[in-house]
Amino acid sequence: MTYVVSAYGDGVVDARGGSIASWLYVTDPPAVDLNGALIGNADYTQDLVSVGGSGQLRLWNGNIRGNVSAGVASTVDLHGGTLDGYLRASDSSNVNIYGSVSSIEPAIAPGRFLMTGTWLDGVPFLLELYDSQTLSHINIMPEPSAFLILLAGCFLARTRRRAGQSPVQ
């Protein structure tokens, strides 16, 4: 068990399994891949994972038992796994969710939101968003086949318009 991990400089951290008991700091542009790792304990009162300064965090699966904070030109890519605390994004950060969102509703805590959906592998997720500012930093990355269908539809509509036909007949 590791207690604190700080990733910075030109390195890449690939955590496959295992656990980090306390904090994970990602900054100055390394990337951290979490694949089956457990981060944190039962104390959700702090920002357990902090990503900033062009750092990148990629959660593939596993569990983060605490809050995640993204700021200052950082990127958080969520492909799967669970987040037991809230997700906060500010400054020029980006949060990319690889899946589909089914609902965004107000949470019990004032100013917070609950986002539900499914990851690309079909597993459901629930994320608590810290505030509306966090919501404005989220990008939904659709399933690749859905994107191809959308692209094909746009191509067909453009081809019909060039041929002088209306897109819908």
Backbone torsions as a table, in degrees:
resi	resn	phi	psi	omega
1	MET	NA	133.2	176.8
2	THR	-104.0	145.4	-177.4
3	TYR	-95.7	-42.3	179.9
4	VAL	-140.1	135.5	175.2
5	VAL	-124.5	128.0	173.7
6	SER	-117.9	122.0	179.6
7	ALA	-113.4	123.1	178.7
8	TYR	-156.0	171.0	-177.7
9	GLY	84.2	-141.4	-176.5
10	ASP	-102.7	11.0	-173.9
11	GLY	-81.1	164.8	173.3
12	VAL	-128.8	130.4	177.7
13	VAL	-106.9	128.1	178.4
14	ASP	-121.0	98.7	-177.7
15	ALA	-95.2	107.1	179.1
16	ARG	-112.2	98.1	-177.1
17	GLY	82.0	-172.4	-179.4
18	GLY	76.7	-170.8	-179.5
19	SER	-149.3	151.1	173.5
20	ILE	-118.8	118.0	-171.5
21	ALA	-75.2	-33.1	-172.9
22	SER	-116.9	-97.6	-169.8
23	TRP	-114.4	154.4	172.1
24	LEU	-129.1	118.1	178.2
25	TYR	-111.4	128.8	179.3
26	VAL	-126.7	120.6	-178.7
27	THR	-156.5	163.5	173.5
28	ASP	49.0	88.8	-96.3
29	PRO	-60.7	41.6	177.1
30	PRO	-73.9	168.1	175.0
31	ALA	-116.9	142.2	176.1
32	VAL	-123.2	122.6	175.4
33	ASP	-103.3	124.5	176.2
34	LEU	-109.4	115.0	-176.5
35	ASN	-131.7	89.9	-179.8
36	GLY	88.2	4.2	-179.0
37	ALA	-81.7	153.9	174.3
38	LEU	-110.5	126.5	179.0
39	ILE	-120.8	129.0	173.4
40	GLY	96.6	-177.8	178.4
41	ASN	-133.7	-149.1	-175.9
42	ALA	-85.9	2.0	-178.3
43	ASP	-91.3	99.2	-177.7
44	TYR	-93.9	13.8	-171.7
45	THR	-86.6	-2.4	-176.2
46	GLN	-127.8	164.3	172.4
47	ASP	-77.2	101.0	-174.9
48	LEU	-75.2	-38.7	179.1
49	VAL	-117.7	123.2	-179.0
50	SER	-122.2	122.8	-178.9
51	VAL	-121.4	125.8	-179.5
52	GLY	-156.7	-178.4	174.2
53	GLY	51.7	50.0	180.0
54	SER	69.2	13.4	176.6
55	GLY	-74.2	160.2	179.7
56	GLN	-134.6	131.8	175.1
57	LEU	-117.0	129.2	177.8
58	ARG	-121.9	114.3	177.8
59	LEU	-100.7	113.8	-179.9
60	TRP	-94.3	-47.7	171.7
61	ASN	-164.2	173.9	-173.0
62	GLY	114.3	-168.0	-173.7
63	ASN	-140.0	127.9	172.2
64	ILE	-106.5	112.0	-177.2
65	ARG	-94.3	64.0	179.8
66	GLY	171.6	-170.0	-175.8
67	ASN	-86.9	147.3	176.7
68	VAL	-118.5	129.6	-179.5
69	SER	-122.7	127.0	178.1
70	ALA	-118.3	131.7	179.0
71	GLY	-152.8	174.5	175.5
72	VAL	39.7	79.6	171.5
73	ALA	60.4	26.2	179.8
74	SER	-94.4	166.4	178.2
75	THR	-132.5	133.7	173.4
76	VAL	-120.2	118.8	177.8
77	ASP	-106.3	117.7	-179.3
78	LEU	-107.9	108.9	-179.4
79	HIS	-103.6	-19.9	-176.2
80	GLY	176.1	-172.6	179.5
81	GLY	89.2	-171.4	-179.3
82	THR	-130.4	149.5	177.8
83	LEU	-127.1	110.5	-175.6
84	ASP	-83.8	-19.7	177.0
85	GLY	-99.8	-160.0	178.5
86	TYR	-95.5	165.2	175.7
87	LEU	-113.4	124.7	179.0
88	ARG	-122.1	132.3	176.7
89	ALA	-131.2	138.3	-179.1
90	SER	-147.9	-177.3	179.9
91	ASP	53.5	-131.1	-177.5
92	SER	-106.5	32.6	-179.7
93	SER	-79.9	160.7	176.2
94	ASN	-129.7	137.9	173.5
95	VAL	-119.5	117.0	-179.9
96	ASN	-105.5	121.3	179.2
97	ILE	-105.9	118.2	-178.2
98	TYR	-93.1	93.6	-177.2
99	GLY	163.2	-153.9	178.8
100	SER	-129.1	149.2	-179.3
101	VAL	-106.1	130.8	179.1
102	SER	-101.4	-28.1	177.5
103	SER	-159.7	152.0	172.0
104	ILE	-133.8	116.9	-176.1
105	GLU	-134.2	156.7	176.0
106	PRO	-61.1	141.9	177.0
107	ALA	-90.7	174.7	177.3
108	ILE	-65.6	-41.0	178.6
109	ALA	-69.1	130.9	-177.7
110	PRO	-57.4	133.8	176.3
111	GLY	83.3	-6.9	-178.7
112	ARG	-98.7	162.3	-178.4
113	PHE	-131.2	152.1	172.9
114	LEU	-111.6	126.2	178.8
115	MET	-112.8	126.2	176.5
116	THR	-117.5	153.2	178.9
117	GLY	177.8	-160.6	177.7
118	THR	-133.6	141.6	172.8
119	TRP	-70.1	168.9	-179.5
120	LEU	-59.2	-26.4	179.2
121	ASP	-83.7	5.0	176.6
122	GLY	89.9	-3.7	179.4
123	VAL	-77.5	130.8	180.0
124	PRO	-70.4	153.1	175.0
125	PHE	-135.7	158.7	174.1
126	LEU	-136.8	122.2	178.3
127	LEU	-121.4	134.4	172.5
128	GLU	-95.6	121.8	-179.9
129	LEU	-97.2	134.2	-173.6
130	TYR	-61.9	-41.0	-177.3
131	ASP	-164.1	-179.5	-179.8
132	SER	-68.2	-26.8	176.2
133	GLN	-62.6	-40.8	176.7
134	THR	-59.6	-43.3	179.8
135	LEU	-57.7	-35.8	-178.8
136	SER	-72.9	-10.2	179.6
137	HIS	-100.0	1.8	-174.4
138	ILE	-93.5	134.2	174.7
139	ASN	-118.9	128.2	177.6
140	ILE	-92.9	122.8	-179.3
141	MET	-101.1	106.8	-173.0
142	PRO	-71.1	166.5	175.3
143	GLU	-58.5	136.5	-177.0
144	PRO	-54.6	-39.1	-179.0
145	SER	-68.7	-34.5	176.8
146	ALA	-65.2	-38.1	178.0
147	PHE	-65.4	-40.5	179.6
148	LEU	-65.2	-38.5	177.4
149	ILE	-64.3	-43.4	177.7
150	LEU	-61.8	-43.8	179.7
151	LEU	-63.2	-42.1	178.7
152	ALA	-64.1	-40.4	177.6
153	GLY	-62.4	-41.0	177.6
154	CYS	-64.9	-40.0	179.6
155	PHE	-64.0	-44.7	179.4
156	LEU	-63.7	-42.3	179.1
157	ALA	-62.7	-40.9	179.8
158	ARG	-67.2	-41.2	179.6
159	THR	-63.3	-42.1	179.5
160	ARG	-66.8	-39.4	178.9
161	ARG	-64.1	-40.6	178.8
162	ARG	-65.9	-30.5	-179.9
163	ALA	-83.3	-0.6	178.3
164	GLY	87.2	9.8	178.8
165	GLN	-100.8	154.3	173.1
166	SER	-78.4	151.4	-179.1
167	PRO	-63.4	-25.5	-179.6
168	VAL	-120.7	124.6	-179.5
169	GLN	-120.9	NA	NA
